Amino acid sequence: MLQPSRTKFRKAHKGRIKGKATRGAALNFGSHGLQALEPERVTSRQIEAARVALTRHMQRKGRVWLRIFPNIPVSKKPIEVRMGKGKGSPEFWVYRVKPGRVIFEIDGVSDTVAKESFDRAASKLPIKTKIIKRNLNL
């Protein structure tokens, strides 16, 4: 599972996801990409499930780039604990995805394999996505 090796602060506020992505909104590495269309917190488990589905369908051909990393801790209080007594301990890690952010990029596979792979990966994520392709106008 993805999680940072160390952070400056142990716990984080929930926060809100506002606006569109300005960074990471274009393809940088691969020829095809999976782009988010709505704001949501994506957990490290969801990212890993999508990555496994993507690489399994590609059958280890081509190359995959993961463009997001879960760096925000989400805390939870144990079950059947009364109110008060402080904030719970960190349980899992998330990444706040903004609309327009590229989540995965792949290269070295055909258009049909890329589309089917991204469809499988997108089914593991809690957000609507679209497949984008690099323009090769040289």
Z-matrix of the N, CA and C atoms (Angstrom, degrees):
N
C 1 1.448
C 2 1.530 1 109.25
N 3 1.306 2 115.95 1 143.90
C 4 1.458 3 120.72 2 -179.78
C 5 1.523 4 110.58 3 -81.78
N 6 1.326 5 115.89 4 132.49
C 7 1.455 6 121.47 5 172.44
C 8 1.517 7 107.39 6 -163.61
N 9 1.333 8 117.01 7 150.49
C 10 1.462 9 118.75 8 -178.68
C 11 1.528 10 111.46 9 -68.82
N 12 1.320 11 116.17 10 149.81
C 13 1.455 12 120.30 11 179.76
C 14 1.524 13 110.80 12 -70.30
N 15 1.333 14 117.23 13 -35.69
C 16 1.461 15 120.90 14 174.00
C 17 1.517 16 109.05 15 -155.07
N 18 1.325 17 116.00 16 153.28
C 19 1.463 18 121.29 17 178.87
C 20 1.516 19 109.33 18 -131.44
N 21 1.326 20 115.14 19 161.67
C 22 1.458 21 119.53 20 179.98
C 23 1.523 22 110.50 21 -70.72
N 24 1.341 23 116.31 22 -39.15
C 25 1.458 24 121.14 23 -179.92
C 26 1.524 25 109.80 24 -125.66
N 27 1.333 26 116.42 25 143.68
C 28 1.456 27 121.96 26 -174.80
C 29 1.521 28 113.15 27 -75.46
N 30 1.341 29 116.73 28 -36.03
C 31 1.461 30 121.47 29 -176.56
C 32 1.520 31 109.93 30 -124.79
N 33 1.342 32 115.72 31 153.07
C 34 1.463 33 120.43 32 -177.61
C 35 1.522 34 109.91 33 -130.40
N 36 1.331 35 115.71 34 154.74
C 37 1.462 36 120.54 35 172.39
C 38 1.527 37 108.81 36 -72.88
N 39 1.332 38 115.43 37 159.54
C 40 1.461 39 119.60 38 -179.88
C 41 1.523 40 111.15 39 -65.79
N 42 1.312 41 117.64 40 -51.18
C 43 1.460 42 120.81 41 178.11
C 44 1.518 43 112.84 42 72.87
N 45 1.321 44 115.54 43 174.24
C 46 1.462 45 122.69 44 176.86
C 47 1.518 46 108.92 45 -125.34
N 48 1.324 47 117.00 46 151.18
C 49 1.460 48 121.81 47 179.24
C 50 1.529 49 107.15 48 -101.46
N 51 1.335 50 116.17 49 103.91
C 52 1.462 51 120.70 50 -176.31
C 53 1.522 52 110.42 51 -112.72
N 54 1.326 53 115.43 52 146.36
C 55 1.457 54 120.76 53 172.64
C 56 1.511 55 114.22 54 80.45
N 57 1.338 56 113.31 55 179.58
C 58 1.456 57 121.13 56 179.31
C 59 1.524 58 109.85 57 -101.18
N 60 1.325 59 116.16 58 158.86
C 61 1.461 60 120.77 59 -179.52
C 62 1.523 61 109.63 60 -72.19
N 63 1.333 62 116.04 61 128.80
C 64 1.467 63 120.18 62 173.74
C 65 1.528 64 109.31 63 -100.27
N 66 1.336 65 116.35 64 -35.61
C 67 1.457 66 120.26 65 175.33
C 68 1.525 67 108.83 66 -93.75
N 69 1.300 68 115.98 67 148.94
C 70 1.457 69 121.05 68 174.75
C 71 1.513 70 113.90 69 67.09
N 72 1.337 71 117.05 70 26.91
C 73 1.459 72 120.11 71 -177.98
C 74 1.529 73 112.18 72 -99.25
N 75 1.328 74 117.70 73 -4.80
C 76 1.459 75 121.45 74 -179.23
C 77 1.526 76 109.45 75 -121.34
N 78 1.335 77 115.80 76 159.82
C 79 1.462 78 120.63 77 176.80
C 80 1.523 79 109.51 78 -72.83
N 81 1.320 80 117.18 79 130.32
C 82 1.463 81 121.87 80 179.25
C 83 1.511 82 113.11 81 -114.72
N 84 1.340 83 118.11 82 -29.44
C 85 1.454 84 120.73 83 -171.72
C 86 1.525 85 113.17 84 -117.39
N 87 1.323 86 117.16 85 -51.32
C 88 1.458 87 121.20 86 -172.38
C 89 1.515 88 114.06 87 -98.30
N 90 1.334 89 114.49 88 -176.63
C 91 1.462 90 120.98 89 179.03
C 92 1.528 91 111.89 90 -94.63
N 93 1.341 92 117.61 91 -22.45
C 94 1.459 93 122.90 92 178.65
C 95 1.525 94 109.04 93 -128.99
N 96 1.332 95 116.57 94 149.19
C 97 1.454 96 120.17 95 179.66
C 98 1.519 97 112.07 96 -143.36
N 99 1.334 98 115.31 97 158.58
C 100 1.464 99 122.76 98 175.37
C 101 1.519 100 107.29 99 -110.18
N 102 1.342 101 116.02 100 116.27
C 103 1.463 102 121.97 101 -173.50
C 104 1.521 103 110.66 102 -111.10
N 105 1.332 104 116.14 103 135.46
C 106 1.465 105 121.92 104 179.49
C 107 1.523 106 110.12 105 -74.98
N 108 1.346 107 116.61 106 145.55
C 109 1.455 108 121.64 107 179.07
C 110 1.518 109 113.28 108 -114.57
N 111 1.340 110 117.39 109 -8.11
C 112 1.461 111 120.32 110 -179.87
C 113 1.528 112 110.45 111 -143.88
N 114 1.349 113 117.17 112 156.54
C 115 1.463 114 119.86 113 -179.51
C 116 1.530 115 111.41 114 -80.59
N 117 1.333 116 116.16 115 140.05
C 118 1.465 117 120.55 116 -179.86
C 119 1.520 118 108.76 117 -170.52
N 120 1.340 119 115.20 118 157.79
C 121 1.465 120 120.47 119 171.79
C 122 1.520 121 107.83 120 -90.29
N 123 1.318 122 116.70 121 123.39
C 124 1.460 123 122.36 122 179.72
C 125 1.526 124 107.81 123 -107.90
N 126 1.332 125 116.56 124 124.96
C 127 1.459 126 120.96 125 -176.33
C 128 1.528 127 111.08 126 -81.68
N 129 1.325 128 115.71 127 164.18
C 130 1.462 129 120.71 128 179.21
C 131 1.528 130 110.97 129 -65.03
N 132 1.320 131 117.43 130 -32.95
C 133 1.473 132 120.93 131 177.45
C 134 1.526 133 111.09 132 -65.04
N 135 1.336 134 116.72 133 -42.05
C 136 1.460 135 120.50 134 179.25
C 137 1.526 136 111.26 135 -66.22
N 138 1.329 137 116.89 136 -40.62
C 139 1.465 138 121.19 137 178.14
C 140 1.526 139 109.76 138 -61.69
N 141 1.319 140 116.22 139 -45.99
C 142 1.467 141 120.65 140 -178.22
C 143 1.533 142 111.39 141 -66.21
N 144 1.331 143 117.71 142 -40.13
C 145 1.472 144 120.94 143 178.12
C 146 1.525 145 110.90 144 -63.21
N 147 1.330 146 116.49 145 -41.17
C 148 1.462 147 120.64 146 178.51
C 149 1.531 148 110.67 147 -66.41
N 150 1.327 149 116.89 148 -40.87
C 151 1.468 150 120.91 149 -179.91
C 152 1.527 151 110.81 150 -64.32
N 153 1.331 152 117.17 151 -42.39
C 154 1.462 153 121.07 152 179.64
C 155 1.529 154 110.16 153 -64.85
N 156 1.332 155 117.65 154 -43.73
C 157 1.466 156 121.26 155 179.00
C 158 1.532 157 110.81 156 -62.00
N 159 1.318 158 115.77 157 -38.99
C 160 1.466 159 121.63 158 -179.31
C 161 1.529 160 111.04 159 -65.88
N 162 1.332 161 116.78 160 -50.95
C 163 1.468 162 120.23 161 -176.73
C 164 1.523 163 112.01 162 -70.11
N 165 1.331 164 117.77 163 -33.43
C 166 1.472 165 119.77 164 179.13
C 167 1.522 166 110.55 165 -65.89
N 168 1.350 167 117.06 166 -41.11
C 169 1.465 168 118.73 167 -178.86
C 170 1.522 169 111.37 168 -70.97
N 171 1.338 170 117.05 169 -31.28
C 172 1.465 171 120.38 170 177.97
C 173 1.528 172 111.37 171 -74.70
N 174 1.326 173 117.39 172 -12.31
C 175 1.460 174 124.23 173 179.38
C 176 1.529 175 111.42 174 55.47
N 177 1.336 176 115.40 175 44.72
C 178 1.465 177 124.35 176 176.71
C 179 1.519 178 113.63 177 58.62
N 180 1.328 179 117.00 178 23.66
C 181 1.458 180 120.58 179 172.17
C 182 1.524 181 106.98 180 -98.82
N 183 1.309 182 116.51 181 151.85
C 184 1.459 183 119.41 182 179.35
C 185 1.520 184 111.93 183 76.10
N 186 1.324 185 115.63 184 -167.51
C 187 1.460 186 121.88 185 -177.07
C 188 1.521 187 109.30 186 -136.00
N 189 1.330 188 116.59 187 144.39
C 190 1.471 189 122.45 188 -178.57
C 191 1.526 190 109.28 189 -119.78
N 192 1.331 191 116.06 190 135.32
C 193 1.464 192 121.96 191 173.34
C 194 1.518 193 108.64 192 -118.22
N 195 1.316 194 116.51 193 131.50
C 196 1.462 195 123.26 194 175.77
C 197 1.516 196 107.10 195 -98.46
N 198 1.328 197 118.16 196 118.71
C 199 1.459 198 121.70 197 -172.50
C 200 1.528 199 113.54 198 -98.88
N 201 1.337 200 117.75 199 0.31
C 202 1.470 201 120.31 200 178.18
C 203 1.519 202 109.20 201 -127.57
N 204 1.334 203 115.81 202 154.78
C 205 1.459 204 120.76 203 178.86
C 206 1.524 205 108.83 204 -141.82
N 207 1.339 206 118.22 205 128.55
C 208 1.473 207 120.60 206 -178.31
C 209 1.530 208 111.33 207 -72.66
N 210 1.325 209 116.46 208 109.63
C 211 1.463 210 120.90 209 -175.36
C 212 1.524 211 113.09 210 -121.96
N 213 1.337 212 118.12 211 6.33
C 214 1.461 213 121.19 212 -177.64
C 215 1.529 214 109.02 213 -113.58
N 216 1.332 215 118.07 214 122.61
C 217 1.458 216 120.12 215 179.68
C 218 1.527 217 111.34 216 -79.61
N 219 1.324 218 116.16 217 141.46
C 220 1.463 219 121.72 218 174.77
C 221 1.517 220 106.92 219 -115.09
N 222 1.341 221 115.72 220 123.83
C 223 1.464 222 119.38 221 -177.29
C 224 1.522 223 110.20 222 -98.78
N 225 1.331 224 115.21 223 154.56
C 226 1.461 225 122.26 224 179.53
C 227 1.513 226 108.44 225 -141.90
N 228 1.314 227 115.40 226 146.53
C 229 1.463 228 118.69 227 173.26
C 230 1.530 229 108.21 228 -91.99
N 231 1.306 230 117.83 229 150.56
C 232 1.469 231 119.75 230 179.59
C 233 1.534 232 111.79 231 -61.28
N 234 1.317 233 116.28 232 161.75
C 235 1.466 234 122.45 233 -179.86
C 236 1.532 235 109.05 234 -67.23
N 237 1.319 236 115.64 235 142.54
C 238 1.470 237 124.11 236 176.69
C 239 1.526 238 113.05 237 58.72
N 240 1.332 239 114.98 238 43.75
C 241 1.466 240 120.82 239 174.84
C 242 1.523 241 106.90 240 -111.65
N 243 1.328 242 117.00 241 136.74
C 244 1.460 243 120.74 242 -178.19
C 245 1.522 244 111.32 243 -70.71
N 246 1.352 245 114.14 244 163.61
C 247 1.454 246 121.00 245 179.94
C 248 1.525 247 110.65 246 -63.30
N 249 1.337 248 115.66 247 154.64
C 250 1.457 249 120.23 248 178.64
C 251 1.514 250 111.53 249 91.53
N 252 1.306 251 116.69 250 -164.28
C 253 1.470 252 124.84 251 178.63
C 254 1.533 253 112.27 252 63.79
N 255 1.321 254 117.76 253 26.27
C 256 1.461 255 121.08 254 172.55
C 257 1.519 256 115.10 255 85.86
N 258 1.318 257 112.71 256 177.38
C 259 1.461 258 120.85 257 -177.65
C 260 1.529 259 109.73 258 -79.62
N 261 1.334 260 116.74 259 148.59
C 262 1.458 261 121.42 260 -178.79
C 263 1.518 262 112.01 261 -71.29
N 264 1.324 263 116.29 262 174.48
C 265 1.459 264 121.30 263 -179.57
C 266 1.535 265 110.16 264 -85.17
N 267 1.338 266 117.51 265 154.17
C 268 1.472 267 120.72 266 -179.90
C 269 1.531 268 111.33 267 -61.67
N 270 1.323 269 115.65 268 130.16
C 271 1.468 270 121.57 269 -176.98
C 272 1.527 271 112.86 270 -106.70
N 273 1.340 272 117.62 271 -42.87
C 274 1.461 273 120.55 272 -179.14
C 275 1.521 274 109.57 273 -150.30
N 276 1.328 275 115.85 274 173.83
C 277 1.463 276 122.20 275 -175.32
C 278 1.519 277 110.03 276 -118.11
N 279 1.337 278 116.26 277 143.11
C 280 1.461 279 121.18 278 -178.42
C 281 1.528 280 110.03 279 -133.36
N 282 1.344 281 114.28 280 164.67
C 283 1.456 282 121.92 281 169.71
C 284 1.524 283 106.99 282 -123.04
N 285 1.315 284 117.24 283 132.43
C 286 1.463 285 121.30 284 178.25
C 287 1.528 286 108.84 285 -84.73
N 288 1.338 287 116.28 286 104.92
C 289 1.462 288 121.92 287 -177.33
C 290 1.521 289 109.02 288 -88.75
N 291 1.331 290 116.11 289 128.10
C 292 1.465 291 121.50 290 174.76
C 293 1.527 292 108.87 291 -98.18
N 294 1.332 293 117.71 292 155.41
C 295 1.464 294 119.64 293 177.28
C 296 1.528 295 110.66 294 -60.45
N 297 1.316 296 116.16 295 134.40
C 298 1.458 297 121.39 296 179.77
C 299 1.517 298 113.58 297 100.58
N 300 1.316 299 118.03 298 -12.15
C 301 1.465 300 121.64 299 -178.10
C 302 1.528 301 110.58 300 -72.34
N 303 1.328 302 117.63 301 133.83
C 304 1.465 303 122.17 302 174.78
C 305 1.524 304 107.74 303 -82.82
N 306 1.326 305 116.43 304 124.69
C 307 1.462 306 121.76 305 -175.78
C 308 1.527 307 110.91 306 -93.77
N 309 1.322 308 116.85 307 -49.23
C 310 1.461 309 122.25 308 178.81
C 311 1.517 310 109.35 309 -127.59
N 312 1.332 311 115.49 310 151.66
C 313 1.459 312 121.87 311 169.74
C 314 1.518 313 107.82 312 -133.06
N 315 1.331 314 115.96 313 144.01
C 316 1.464 315 119.96 314 175.92
C 317 1.521 316 109.40 315 -135.39
N 318 1.314 317 114.96 316 157.94
C 319 1.458 318 121.40 317 179.06
C 320 1.520 319 108.19 318 -150.12
N 321 1.339 320 116.04 319 155.71
C 322 1.461 321 120.38 320 175.51
C 323 1.514 322 114.60 321 89.28
N 324 1.350 323 117.67 322 12.20
C 325 1.464 324 120.86 323 176.04
C 326 1.527 325 109.28 324 -129.27
N 327 1.333 326 116.27 325 163.82
C 328 1.462 327 120.71 326 -179.22
C 329 1.530 328 110.84 327 -73.71
N 330 1.324 329 115.89 328 168.03
C 331 1.464 330 121.40 329 -179.11
C 332 1.523 331 112.13 330 -62.43
N 333 1.333 332 117.22 331 -39.96
C 334 1.471 333 120.12 332 -177.88
C 335 1.531 334 111.14 333 -68.86
N 336 1.337 335 116.56 334 -42.35
C 337 1.468 336 119.71 335 178.42
C 338 1.521 337 109.88 336 -65.10
N 339 1.334 338 117.15 337 -39.79
C 340 1.464 339 121.13 338 178.88
C 341 1.526 340 110.72 339 -62.59
N 342 1.341 341 117.29 340 -43.77
C 343 1.461 342 120.49 341 -179.18
C 344 1.518 343 111.64 342 -64.90
N 345 1.322 344 117.29 343 -45.94
C 346 1.470 345 120.65 344 -179.94
C 347 1.532 346 111.20 345 -65.13
N 348 1.327 347 116.47 346 -39.66
C 349 1.470 348 120.43 347 179.18
C 350 1.523 349 111.01 348 -64.12
N 351 1.329 350 116.41 349 -44.89
C 352 1.470 351 120.21 350 179.85
C 353 1.524 352 111.73 351 -67.36
N 354 1.339 353 117.38 352 -33.36
C 355 1.464 354 120.06 353 176.34
C 356 1.525 355 110.92 354 -62.55
N 357 1.322 356 116.17 355 -41.51
C 358 1.470 357 120.16 356 178.49
C 359 1.517 358 111.38 357 -67.58
N 360 1.321 359 116.56 358 -41.00
C 361 1.466 360 120.66 359 179.27
C 362 1.526 361 110.91 360 -67.01
N 363 1.326 362 117.38 361 -39.65
C 364 1.468 363 121.67 362 -178.52
C 365 1.520 364 111.61 363 -65.87
N 366 1.335 365 116.86 364 -28.87
C 367 1.466 366 119.40 365 179.14
C 368 1.522 367 112.00 366 -69.09
N 369 1.320 368 117.49 367 -18.87
C 370 1.469 369 121.90 368 178.85
C 371 1.528 370 112.32 369 -88.19
N 372 1.330 371 117.19 370 -10.22
C 373 1.465 372 121.28 371 -176.44
C 374 1.530 373 110.80 372 -100.66
N 375 1.352 374 118.39 373 151.18
C 376 1.461 375 121.54 374 -176.73
C 377 1.527 376 113.80 375 -85.67
N 378 1.330 377 117.97 376 12.64
C 379 1.469 378 120.89 377 -175.00
C 380 1.521 379 111.05 378 -126.55
N 381 1.333 380 115.39 379 159.95
C 382 1.455 381 120.52 380 172.44
C 383 1.521 382 107.96 381 -78.31
N 384 1.326 383 115.59 382 139.89
C 385 1.461 384 120.28 383 -178.47
C 386 1.515 385 109.84 384 -135.54
N 387 1.341 386 115.13 385 166.91
C 388 1.455 387 120.26 386 171.86
C 389 1.530 388 108.79 387 -137.42
N 390 1.322 389 115.16 388 155.80
C 391 1.459 390 121.33 389 -179.61
C 392 1.528 391 108.23 390 -94.48
N 393 1.319 392 116.22 391 128.62
C 394 1.466 393 119.37 392 177.77
C 395 1.516 394 108.80 393 -116.67
N 396 1.331 395 115.34 394 155.13
C 397 1.461 396 121.56 395 -176.22
C 398 1.517 397 108.64 396 -130.53
N 399 1.330 398 116.03 397 144.93
C 400 1.455 399 121.19 398 179.72
C 401 1.517 400 109.89 399 -74.07
N 402 1.336 401 116.60 400 137.00
C 403 1.469 402 121.23 401 174.81
C 404 1.519 403 107.66 402 -81.44
N 405 1.328 404 115.89 403 128.67
C 406 1.455 405 120.33 404 -179.55
C 407 1.524 406 110.62 405 -105.10
N 408 1.320 407 116.82 406 46.30
C 409 1.463 408 121.37 407 177.58
C 410 1.527 409 108.70 408 -87.19
N 411 1.315 410 115.91 409 98.65
C 412 1.473 411 119.57 410 -177.75
C 413 1.513 412 111.30 411 -100.87
